[in-house]
Amino acid sequence: MTAELVRGQNHPLDQARLHIRISAATPVVAAATLGDADGKVHGDTWVAHPGTPVLPGLEVPRRADADHRLTVDLDAVPDTVHRVSVLLALPAGDGPGPARFGAVAAPFVAVTAADGTGIAAYTVTGLDAEAAVVALELYRRQGAWKVRAVGQGYAGGLAELLTDQGLPQAHRLAAGIAEAVAGEPGRTAPAPPSRPADGDRSRQATAPALGPEHGAATPRSAPGPVPAAPAPHTTHGAPPPGTPGQPASPSHPGAAGAAGPTAVTPVSPPARGPVDYGHPGRRTAAPPPPPPAAPPPAPGQPARPVAGDAAGWSREERLYNQVWGMFEDLARTTAAYRGAVGFADSRREQELDRILSDPRSRISGQGDAAREAARVRHAQLVDRAREALDRDLAQLTAEAEVVEPALPPAFARWDSPVWHDYRVPGEMPMAVRLGDLHLPEAGRLRIPMLVRLPLERGLWIDSGATPVLDGDLADTHELRRRALESAVAHAARLLAAHPAGEFTVHIVDPAGSGAQALEPLVAAGIPADPPARGAGGAAEVLTRLTQRVDLVQMAVRGGAADSLPRGFDTSRRLLIVNDFPHGFDDRAVNQLRYLADEGPAVGVHLMLVADREEAAGYGPLLDPLWRCLLRLTPVADDHLADPWVGHAWTYEPPLVPPGSQVLRRVLTRVAAARRTGRP
């Protein structure tokens, strides 16, 4: 599986022969520099560029283009080389091309093995006035190679970048590269290859990024203190997350015909052949053209946002990447504001300490004047930071107002009109919305929390950890009711995101306490069997699913998937467990842990409605269970940790509007499609 990197994040490389695929919305120059153990580049002969495209173990393209492939053999680079930096630059000149990366869709870079297998990918977001960027670097650490997403841009172009790399004749070399590029014809528009299977698809991130216990994948990780962030761009050429994806960056589809895993869409009864519980393969037709760029804004005015104005091979993917970019922008601008306020507070305290430490200022009027001056300087700093934040929030809010109505059903809120025209999809979408994310400084702005499909971890709907509900102490019964209703809404979304017959639901409700909340699922005929009651019913369902996981796991790992019994239903399974741990003995608890750990890889997913405190009697036995589940809450709660900039994001569940029948209509259509086999 391709690792989606965010800025500053690294990933190990277990192969020496690599391809680095680059895709941009406009022709760019691709180059690479070699560095020693200290990162120093020893002259022009350590730079691979269109004029000198081949160095030991490295080859770069000879022209500016919208799509590139660099070839790297880490075993062939000299022993003195410890770093290979991949550079992108806009061609110099007065032509019609853009003068800065912020004016076009963000480029993205994918590292693949020689056979086309995806290893890591990164979308270089956050660029504005930069004309050159260090996209990523391959570096040697303790005898092993890793790849790191860098994303360091330079407004001065390739000359400034090479100067920063330590080359004394950087301007001369940059001019030579421009001359070499001018002598080679290049395409003026990208000509993307046919779309391969999901194993090498753009942006595999899980967004948005959440913390290690409760989160999904991480968004950009930035080592060290968070710098002041630039104003967010409103036209994201490309986005994470995360997530939050997984949270957080895109991997670009490889060239046509590149080798990759072949995904087989599960059907019932199954076709004889391999079973792959990865994302179903996409169509191999050429992708649709990107949307037209927004008209240039008036001088001094922000760019007008456009829905789907991001990199991607379909409108769905462009919207997903745009939402991820909005999440990153909100995280950055809020971090910049908080950092500025913290600096202002610290400076004021230091000034007051100096005033108080001087006896002369304490007994004269100078002290009062100095304190007032410190207060005024503090207010000015905070006001400037707030002004910048408000400007960025206004841009993001305007973008959200454009993007939200354009989202497809899997990404949309329950009150979106797209649900009224819902049709069961022919293939699984790339993500599903599990709620919204919010920061206290952001006012009304909400970022959709999109989690990639298929789910790589189960869901835990916490029915007991929120002490306040609607301003009052929470009622335990009310929290449990809301938790199960939230689970039903999540299950409906997952059902609506899968083709007919490819998602089967099982329910365990030992005490029958969730009958009312589960009624929409049961009334539509969604569950494969009636909800299991009592300890015996729970044990029977758990045993059946455990055996299923064992059977498919052995077949897939042994390379004998075609040996599954004839008529074996390969559809995915969702197990909804209410009121855990009531009705569970030690054996059932261990089976549940096994399903949570091993189930997702073979198409068995868990949705647990539980209060962790009620299972405290099991002690540390259940700690791995809670950690491997994505914790969601039935009411707004700020429990989602962002390890990138340290934010605590407030999660808001996707509530069905009061009195709305949208959920029942969706479930009815899903059940009808399953019976007829037609969307």
C-alpha positions in Angstrom: 0.0 0.0 0.0 1.3 3.5 -0.9 2.2 5.6 2.1 0.7 9.1 1.9 3.3 11.5 3.1 2.8 14.9 4.5 5.4 17.7 4.8 8.2 16.5 7.1 7.1 12.9 7.2 9.5 10.1 6.1 9.0 6.5 5.0 11.5 3.6 4.8 12.6 2.4 1.3 13.0 -1.4 1.1 14.0 -1.3 -2.6 17.0 0.2 -4.3 15.7 0.5 -7.9 13.0 3.2 -7.9 10.9 5.4 -10.2 9.9 8.9 -9.1 6.8 9.9 -11.0 5.9 13.6 -11.1 2.7 15.2 -12.3 1.8 18.8 -12.6 -0.9 20.9 -14.2 1.8 22.8 -16.3 5.2 21.8 -17.7 7.9 21.9 -15.1 11.6 21.2 -15.0 12.7 18.1 -13.0 16.2 17.9 -11.6 18.0 16.3 -8.6 21.0 17.1 -6.5 23.3 14.8 -4.7 24.5 15.6 -1.2 27.0 14.2 1.2 26.5 13.2 4.8 26.2 17.0 5.7 23.8 17.7 2.9 26.5 19.6 0.9 26.4 19.5 -2.9 29.9 19.5 -4.3 29.6 21.5 -7.4 27.8 21.2 -10.7 28.8 17.6 -11.3 26.5 16.7 -8.3 23.4 18.0 -10.1 21.3 16.0 -12.6 19.3 18.3 -14.8 18.1 18.4 -18.5 21.6 19.5 -19.7 23.3 16.7 -17.8 20.5 14.2 -17.2 22.6 11.2 -16.1 24.7 10.7 -13.0 25.7 7.4 -11.4 22.5 5.8 -10.1 20.3 8.7 -11.3 18.6 9.8 -14.5 16.3 12.8 -14.9 14.2 14.0 -17.9 15.7 16.1 -20.6 12.8 18.6 -21.1 10.1 20.5 -19.3 6.9 18.5 -19.1 3.8 18.1 -17.1 4.6 14.4 -16.4 8.0 13.1 -15.6 9.7 9.9 -14.5 13.0 9.9 -12.7 15.0 6.7 -12.4 17.0 6.0 -9.3 19.3 3.1 -8.3 20.4 3.6 -4.8 22.9 0.8 -5.0 24.6 2.6 -7.8 25.1 6.0 -6.3 28.6 6.7 -4.9 29.2 5.8 -1.3 29.9 9.5 -0.6 26.3 10.4 -1.5 23.9 10.4 1.4 21.0 12.5 0.0 19.2 12.8 -3.3 17.0 15.8 -3.5 14.2 16.0 -6.1 13.7 19.5 -7.5 10.9 21.0 -9.5 11.0 24.4 -11.2 8.8 26.4 -13.5 10.6 27.1 -16.8 12.2 30.6 -16.9 11.1 33.0 -19.6 8.4 35.3 -20.7 6.1 32.7 -22.2 2.4 32.1 -21.4 3.2 29.7 -18.6 2.7 30.5 -14.9 5.3 32.4 -13.0 4.5 30.8 -9.6 3.3 27.4 -8.4 0.4 29.1 -6.5 -1.3 29.9 -9.8 -1.7 26.2 -10.8 -2.7 22.9 -9.4 -0.2 21.6 -6.9 2.3 19.1 -8.3 2.4 15.7 -6.7 5.2 13.1 -6.6 5.0 9.3 -6.2 7.9 6.9 -5.4 7.3 3.5 -6.9 9.3 0.3 -7.2 10.7 -0.8 -10.6 7.6 -3.0 -11.1 5.3 -0.1 -10.5 4.3 -1.0 -6.9 3.5 2.2 -5.0 5.8 3.0 -2.1 5.2 6.6 -1.0 3.6 9.7 -2.4 3.4 13.4 -1.6 1.4 16.3 -2.9 3.3 19.6 -2.7 0.6 21.9 -1.3 0.9 25.3 0.3 2.9 26.9 -2.5 2.1 30.5 -3.5 4.8 32.8 -5.0 7.4 30.0 -5.3 8.8 29.2 -8.7 11.0 26.3 -7.6 10.6 23.6 -4.8 12.5 20.8 -3.3 9.7 18.2 -3.5 11.2 15.3 -1.6 14.5 13.8 -0.7 15.9 10.2 -0.5 18.4 10.0 2.4 20.7 7.4 3.9 20.4 6.9 7.7 22.4 4.2 9.5 22.9 2.2 6.3 19.2 2.3 5.3 17.5 4.6 2.8 14.3 6.6 3.5 12.2 9.1 1.6 11.1 12.4 3.2 8.5 14.8 2.0 10.1 18.3 2.0 8.0 20.8 0.1 10.5 23.7 0.5 9.7 26.4 -2.0 11.7 29.3 -3.4 10.2 32.5 -4.8 13.5 33.3 -6.5 13.3 30.2 -8.7 15.9 27.6 -9.5 18.8 30.0 -8.9 17.7 30.7 -5.4 17.1 27.0 -4.7 20.6 26.0 -5.9 22.2 28.8 -4.0 20.5 27.5 -0.9 21.9 24.1 -1.7 25.4 25.6 -1.4 26.4 25.9 -5.1 28.6 28.9 -5.6 27.7 29.3 -9.3 24.0 28.7 -8.9 22.9 31.5 -11.2 25.1 30.3 -14.0 23.9 26.7 -13.6 20.2 27.8 -13.5 20.8 29.7 -16.7 22.4 26.6 -18.3 19.4 24.5 -17.3 17.0 27.1 -18.8 19.0 27.0 -22.0 19.0 23.2 -22.1 15.2 23.2 -21.5 14.6 25.8 -24.3 16.3 23.5 -26.8 13.9 20.6 -26.0 10.3 20.7 -27.0 7.8 19.9 -24.2 4.1 19.4 -24.0 2.1 22.4 -23.0 -0.6 20.3 -21.3 -0.4 17.1 -19.4 -1.4 13.9 -21.2 -2.1 11.5 -18.3 -1.9 7.8 -18.8 -4.8 5.4 -18.4 -5.9 5.0 -14.8 -4.5 1.9 -13.2 -5.8 -0.1 -10.2 -6.1 1.5 -6.8 -2.7 0.5 -5.7 -1.2 3.5 -7.5 -4.0 6.0 -7.3 -3.7 9.7 -6.5 -3.9 10.6 -2.8 -4.3 7.6 -0.7 -4.5 9.7 2.4 -7.0 9.2 5.2 -8.2 12.5 6.2 -8.2 14.3 8.4 -5.4 13.4 10.8 -6.1 12.4 14.3 -4.1 11.3 17.3 -2.5 8.0 17.9 -5.3 6.6 20.1 -8.3 8.1 18.6 -7.2 9.2 15.2 -7.0 8.1 11.6 -3.9 8.9 9.6 -1.7 11.9 10.2 -1.7 15.1 8.2 1.5 16.9 7.4 4.0 16.3 10.2 6.4 19.2 10.7 9.4 18.7 13.0 10.2 21.3 15.5 8.2 24.5 16.2 5.4 25.4 13.8 6.4 28.4 11.7 4.0 31.2 10.8 1.9 29.9 8.0 1.2 31.7 4.8 -2.4 32.6 3.9 -4.2 29.6 2.6 -4.8 29.2 -1.0 -8.3 29.1 -2.2 -7.7 27.2 -5.4 -6.0 24.1 -4.2 -4.2 22.5 -7.1 -4.0 19.5 -5.0 -4.9 19.2 -1.3 -4.5 15.6 3.9 -5.2 14.0 7.3 -4.6 13.4 8.4 -6.1 12.5 8.6 -7.2 12.7 10.5 -4.8 10.9 5.9 -4.0 9.9 5.9 -4.7 11.3 8.8 -2.8 12.1 5.1 -0.5 12.8 0.2 -1.5 11.6 -3.3 0.4 9.0 -5.2 0.2 9.7 -8.8 -1.0 7.0 -11.2 1.8 5.3 -13.0 2.3 5.1 -16.7 0.0 3.1 -18.7 0.7 -0.6 -18.4 2.6 -0.2 -15.2 2.4 -3.3 -13.1 0.2 -3.2 -10.0 -2.2 -5.3 -8.0 -5.4 -6.2 -9.8 -8.4 -5.5 -7.6 -11.3 -7.9 -8.0 -14.7 -6.5 -7.2 -16.4 -8.9 -4.8 -19.7 -10.3 -6.0 -22.2 -12.8 -4.7 -21.9 -15.6 -5.7 -18.3 -15.0 -6.4 -16.4 -15.6 -9.6 -13.7 -18.2 -9.4 -10.4 -16.4 -8.9 -8.4 -14.3 -6.5 -10.2 -12.4 -3.8 -8.9 -8.9 -3.1 -10.5 -6.9 -0.3 -8.7 -3.7 -1.4 -10.6 -0.9 -3.1 -12.2 -2.1 -6.3 -10.3 -1.2 -9.5 -11.2 2.0 -11.2 -12.1 2.4 -14.9 -9.1 2.4 -17.2 -10.5 5.0 -19.5 -8.6 8.3 -19.7 -9.6 10.6 -16.9 -11.8 13.6 -17.6 -10.1 17.0 -18.1 -9.6 19.1 -15.0 -12.1 21.9 -14.5 -11.3 25.3 -16.0 -9.2 27.5 -13.8 -10.9 30.4 -12.0 -10.6 33.8 -13.7 -7.8 35.9 -12.4 -8.9 38.0 -9.4 -8.9 41.7 -9.4 -5.7 43.3 -8.0 -5.7 43.0 -4.3 -8.6 40.6 -4.2 -8.4 36.9 -3.3 -8.9 34.3 -6.0 -12.5 33.2 -6.4 -12.9 29.6 -5.2 -14.0 26.8 -7.6 -15.3 23.4 -6.5 -13.1 20.6 -7.6 -10.2 22.8 -8.4 -7.6 20.3 -7.2 -5.4 17.6 -8.7 -7.1 14.2 -9.4 -8.3 11.7 -11.9 -12.0 12.3 -11.4 -14.2 15.0 -10.0 -14.7 12.9 -6.8 -11.0 12.7 -6.3 -10.5 16.4 -7.0 -13.1 17.3 -4.4 -11.6 14.9 -1.9 -8.2 16.5 -2.4 -9.7 19.9 -2.1 -11.3 19.1 1.2 -7.9 17.8 2.4 -6.3 21.0 1.4 -8.9 23.0 3.3 -8.1 21.0 6.4 -4.4 21.7 6.0 -5.0 25.4 5.4 -7.2 25.7 8.5 -4.6 23.9 10.6 -1.8 26.1 9.4 -3.5 29.4 9.7 -4.8 28.6 13.2 -1.4 27.5 14.2 0.1 30.7 12.9 -2.5 32.7 14.9 -1.9 30.8 18.1 1.8 31.1 17.7 1.6 34.9 17.2 -0.7 35.3 20.2 1.7 33.1 22.3 4.6 35.3 21.2 2.8 38.4 22.1 1.9 37.1 25.5 5.5 36.0 26.1 6.9 39.3 25.0 4.5 41.2 27.3 5.5 39.1 30.2 9.2 39.6 29.6 8.7 43.4 29.4 6.6 43.5 32.6 9.3 41.4 34.3 12.0 43.9 33.3 9.8 46.8 34.6 9.2 45.1 37.9 12.9 44.2 38.3 13.9 47.8 38.1 13.4 49.6 41.5 13.4 53.0 39.8 10.4 52.1 37.6 8.4 50.8 40.6 8.6 54.1 42.5 8.1 56.5 39.6 5.6 57.2 36.9 7.8 55.5 34.4 6.6 52.1 35.5 2.9 52.9 34.6 4.0 54.3 31.2 6.1 51.3 30.5 3.3 48.9 31.4 0.9 50.8 29.2 3.3 50.7 26.3 3.7 46.9 26.8 0.0 46.5 26.8 -0.4 48.6 23.6 2.4 46.6 21.8 0.7 43.3 22.9 -2.7 44.5 21.6 -1.1 45.5 18.2 0.5 42.1 17.8 -2.7 40.2 18.6 -4.8 42.5 16.4 -2.5 41.9 13.4 -2.6 38.2 14.0 -6.3 38.2 14.2 -6.6 40.3 11.1 -4.5 37.7 9.2 -6.6 34.9 10.6 -9.9 36.5 9.7 -8.7 37.1 6.2 -7.7 33.4 5.8 -10.9 32.3 7.4 -13.0 34.4 5.0 -11.2 32.7 2.1 -11.7 29.3 3.5 -15.4 30.0 4.3 -16.0 31.2 0.8 -14.4 28.0 -0.5 -16.5 25.8 1.8 -19.6 27.5 0.6 -18.7 26.5 -3.0 -17.4 23.0 -2.2 -20.1 21.8 0.2 -23.0 21.9 -2.4 -20.8 20.1 -5.0 -19.9 17.1 -2.8 -21.2 13.7 -3.9 -23.5 11.7 -1.5 -20.6 9.8 0.2 -19.0 13.2 1.0 -22.2 15.2 1.7 -24.1 16.1 4.8 -27.4 14.4 5.4 -29.3 17.6 4.6 -27.6 17.9 1.2 -30.0 17.8 -1.8 -27.8 15.2 -3.5 -29.4 12.5 -1.2 -32.8 13.1 -2.7 -31.5 11.8 -6.0 -29.4 9.1 -4.4 -28.7 6.0 -6.5 -26.8 2.9 -5.4 -23.3 3.3 -6.8 -21.8 0.9 -9.3 -18.4 1.0 -7.5 -17.2 2.1 -4.1 -16.2 5.7 -3.7 -12.8 6.6 -2.4 -14.0 8.0 0.9 -17.0 8.5 3.2 -17.9 11.3 5.5 -18.0 10.4 9.1 -18.6 13.9 10.5 -17.2 17.4 10.6 -14.1 19.0 12.1 -14.0 22.4 13.8 -11.6 24.7 15.6 -12.8 27.3 18.1 -11.1 30.2 16.2 -12.9 29.2 13.0 -16.4 30.4 13.8 -18.9 28.6 11.6 -16.4 26.9 9.3 -16.6 23.2 9.3 -14.3 20.8 7.4 -15.8 17.5 6.3 -14.1 14.5 8.0 -13.5 12.1 5.1 -12.2 8.7 5.8 -10.8 6.5 3.1 -12.6 3.3 1.9 -12.3 0.5 2.5 -12.0 1.2 6.3 -8.6 0.1 7.6 -9.8 0.1 11.2 -13.1 -0.3 13.0 -15.3 2.4 14.5 -16.0 2.9 18.2 -19.0 5.0 19.0 -18.3 6.2 22.6 -21.6 6.1 24.6 -20.2 7.2 27.9 -17.2 9.6 27.7 -19.0 12.9 27.2 -20.1 14.4 30.6 -21.9 17.4 29.2 -24.9 17.3 26.8 -26.6 20.5 25.5 -25.1 22.5 28.4 -26.2 20.1 31.1 -24.8 16.9 32.7 -25.4 14.1 30.3 -28.0 11.5 31.0 -26.6 8.0 30.6 -29.6 6.6 28.8 -29.8 9.6 26.4 -26.1 9.2 25.5 -26.5 5.6 24.8 -29.6 6.3 22.6 -27.7 9.0 20.7 -24.7 6.7 20.3 -26.7 3.9 18.7 -28.6 6.4 16.5 -25.2 7.7 15.4 -24.0 4.2 14.7 -27.1 3.6 12.5 -26.4 6.8 10.6 -22.8 5.7 10.0 -23.9 2.2 8.9 -26.4 3.8 6.5 -23.6 5.8 4.9 -21.4 2.8 4.5 -24.2 0.8 3.0 -25.0 3.7 0.6 -21.4 3.9 -0.5 -21.2 0.2 -1.6 -22.6 -1.4 -4.7 -25.7 -3.5 -4.4 -25.0 -6.7 -2.4 -21.4 -5.9 -1.6 -22.0 -4.9 2.1 -23.7 -7.2 4.6 -24.7 -6.1 8.1 -24.8 -8.2 11.2 -26.1 -6.8 14.6 -25.4 -8.0 18.1 -27.8 -6.4 20.7 -27.6 -8.8 23.7 -30.2 -7.1 25.9 -32.4 -5.8 23.1 -32.0 -2.3 24.4 -31.3 -0.9 21.0 -34.4 -2.1 19.2 -35.9 1.4 18.7 -32.7 3.0 17.3 -32.0 -0.1 15.1 -35.5 -0.1 13.7 -34.6 1.8 10.4 -32.1 -0.9 9.5 -34.4 -3.8 10.5 -37.5 -2.3 8.9 -35.6 -1.9 5.6 -34.5 -5.6 5.8 -30.8 -4.6 5.8 -29.4 -7.1 8.4 -28.5 -10.5 7.1 -30.2 -12.0 10.2 -32.4 -10.6 13.0 -30.3 -8.8 15.7 -28.6 -11.4 17.9 -29.9 -11.5 21.5 -28.3 -12.8 24.7 -24.9 -14.3 25.2 -25.7 -17.3 23.0 -26.7 -15.1 20.0 -23.6 -13.0 20.4 -21.4 -16.0 20.6 -23.0 -17.5 17.4 -22.4 -14.4 15.3 -18.9 -13.9 16.6 -18.0 -17.5 15.9 -19.4 -17.4 12.4 -17.5 -14.2 11.5 -14.3 -15.4 13.2 -14.4 -18.6 11.1 -15.0 -16.4 8.0 -11.9 -14.3 8.8 -9.8 -17.5 9.3 -11.0 -19.0 6.0 -10.4 -16.0 3.8 -7.2 -15.1 5.5 -5.7 -18.6 4.9 -6.9 -18.6 1.3 -5.5 -15.1 0.5 -2.2 -15.5 2.4 -1.7 -18.9 0.9 -2.3 -17.7 -2.6 -5.2 -20.1 -3.0 -8.2 -17.7 -3.0 -9.8 -19.8 -5.8 -10.1 -22.7 -3.3 -12.8 -21.0 -1.3 -16.0 -23.0 -1.2 -18.3 -22.7 -4.3 -20.9 -20.1 -3.7 -18.9 -18.4 -0.9 -20.2 -14.9 -0.5 -17.3 -12.5 -0.7 -19.2 -9.3 0.2 -17.9 -7.2 3.0 -19.3 -7.6 6.4 -20.1 -4.9 9.1 -20.7 -6.1 12.6 -22.6 -3.6 14.8 -22.2 -4.4 18.5 -24.4 -2.5 20.9 -24.0 -2.1 24.7 -20.6 -3.8 24.9 -19.5 -5.6 27.1 -22.9 -6.8 28.3 -23.6 -10.3 27.1 -19.9 -11.0 26.4 -17.9 -13.7 28.2 -14.1 -14.0 28.0 -14.2 -16.1 24.9 -16.5 -13.6 23.1 -14.3 -10.7 24.1 -11.2 -12.4 22.6 -13.2 -13.1 19.4 -14.1 -9.4 19.2 -10.5 -8.4 19.6 -9.5 -10.8 16.9 -12.1 -9.4 14.5 -11.0 -5.8 15.2 -7.4 -6.7 14.5 -7.6 -9.1 11.6 -11.1 -8.4 10.1 -10.5 -5.2 8.0 -7.8 -6.9 5.9 -10.3 -9.5 4.7 -13.4 -7.4 4.5 -14.9 -7.8 8.0 -15.4 -4.5 9.8 -16.5 -3.7 13.4 -18.7 -0.9 14.7 -18.7 -0.9 18.5 -21.1 1.1 20.6 -19.7 1.0 24.1 -18.7 2.9 27.3 -15.1 2.2 28.1 -15.7 2.6 31.8 -18.2 -0.3 31.8 -15.5 -2.6 30.4 -12.9 -1.4 33.0 -13.2 -4.8 34.8 -11.2 -6.4 32.0 -8.3 -4.2 32.8 -5.5 -3.9 30.2 -6.9 -6.8 28.3 -9.0 -4.5 26.2 -6.5 -1.7 25.8 -5.5 -3.0 22.3 -9.1 -3.1 21.3 -9.7 0.6 22.1 -6.5 1.6 20.4 -7.2 -0.1 17.1 -10.6 1.5 16.7 -11.4 5.0 15.5 -13.2 6.7 18.4 -16.2 8.8 17.4 -18.7 10.5 19.7 -22.5 10.9 19.4 -22.2 14.6 20.3 -19.6 17.3 19.6 -16.4 16.7 21.5 -12.8 18.0 21.1 -11.1 14.6 21.5 -9.4 14.3 18.1 -5.7 15.2 18.5 -3.7 16.6 15.6 0.0 15.6 16.0 1.1 17.9 13.2 0.5 21.3 14.9 -1.0 20.1 18.2 -4.6 21.1 17.6 -7.4 19.5 19.5 -10.1 19.3 16.8 -13.8 19.3 17.7 -15.5 16.4 16.1 -19.2 16.8 15.2 -21.2 13.7 14.2 -23.2 13.6 11.0 -26.7 14.1 12.4 -29.8 13.4 10.4 -32.0 16.5 10.4 -34.9 16.1 12.9 -38.0 14.8 11.2 -36.1 14.0 8.0 -36.9 10.7 6.2 -33.6 10.8 4.2 -32.0 7.9 6.1 -35.0 5.6 5.6 -35.3 6.5 1.9 -31.6 5.7 1.4 -31.9 2.4 3.3 -35.0 1.5 1.3 -33.1 2.0 -2.0 -30.2 0.0 -0.8 -32.4 -2.9 0.2 -34.3 -2.7 -3.1 -31.1 -2.7 -5.1 -29.8 -5.7 -3.2 -33.0 -7.6 -4.0 -33.1 -6.7 -7.7 -29.3 -6.6 -8.2 -29.8 -3.2 -10.0 -28.8 0.3 -8.7 
